[in-house]
């Protein structure tokens, strides 16, 4: 009887360890499938929009962002800023 209990506990421990080991793989697979579906739906919806709708949404988003912190220092981003190194020379 004692031997059967030890075998049963060993099997349960093995199954628990296998479940913990396999869980990240299964979770990653499910999340990848869901994220792929979300991305595909998003791209489809954006492709349906015309340029004026996209511009209106961008302007609304910019107005919202500006309203979050009205005292924030506003600086336009220019691509040229990324091309030059503005650190002081040594």
Secondary structure as GFF3:
##gff-version 3
##sequence-region A 1 90
A	DSSP	alpha_helix	2	48	.	.	.	ID=ss1
A	DSSP	alpha_helix	51	68	.	.	.	ID=ss2
A	DSSP	alpha_helix	79	83	.	.	.	ID=ss3
###
